[in-house]
Amino acid sequence: MTKTQWYEGEFYRRIIAPFLGDIREIIFRMVPPGSTVIDIGSGTGDLVLKLASKVKQATGVELSKVMHDTALKAARSAGLLDNALDQDVPRIELVHADVREYLGDSSKIFDLAVLSFCLHEISPGIRLHVLEQAAAVSRELIIADFARPGLFNPWWFTCAGTEALSNISHFRHFMDYVMAGGMESLIEMAHLIPMEKIRTGAGRFVVMKLEGKVSPGVASHGQHVSP
């Protein structure tokens, strides 16, 4: 899951992230108020910062140090880190870590896990494992990623060309993700139950909400269930 893309950091936050604004809005609407959320592959922190106005706690986990540092800078500029002890300010947490290690702590439970445009980047050998880990620590999941293109669909060439501009490893992961059936195939292999599905971006992208594996009575990260 090592990231070495040339577009990381401020370039991504200022140039690429704005194009995903509509998808962030869909995810934002799907997240229940007052919930605890983990954003896996949180990048420059745009979704975590947006969710701070709605949720009890938002945790972003990012492997890339450049992306993580960019997210920290944005969070400080927004005043969301220095006031973390103020009870009137929603708490956010930005973690630089491999999510497999971070979620290896079984005590971490969340109301919702978000995987936004990260599954297609992950190495095929661990992609399903990351999804299963996310489901194991959450009551619900939201996945946003590329839709699997139909034969001769013109958007395919645009998306494939864009992904090819990153690096060869990233492009190979993207191609494997699409050719293996994309999001729907992973969901089936992980035995997850869909709750809501939205296609956006002229059919290029899919945002799906699914049932997680955590039962309602289990306390979530930062919350306590009354006896």
JONOR-V555315 format. One line per field, one symbol per residue. phi: phi as a letter, one per 30 degrees, with the letter a starting at -180 (. if undefined). Layout:
BEGIN
phi=???
END
This chain:
BEGIN
phi=.dcbddcdidddddcceedceddddddedddddiccbccdidhdiededddedbcdabcccbdddddddddeddddddiccdcdddddcedbbcccadddddddddddbbdbccbchcddddeedbedddddddddcbdbbbcbaddddddidddeddddddddddaddeddddddedddjiedddddddhccdcabbcbihidbbcbcbddcddedddceibbcdd
END
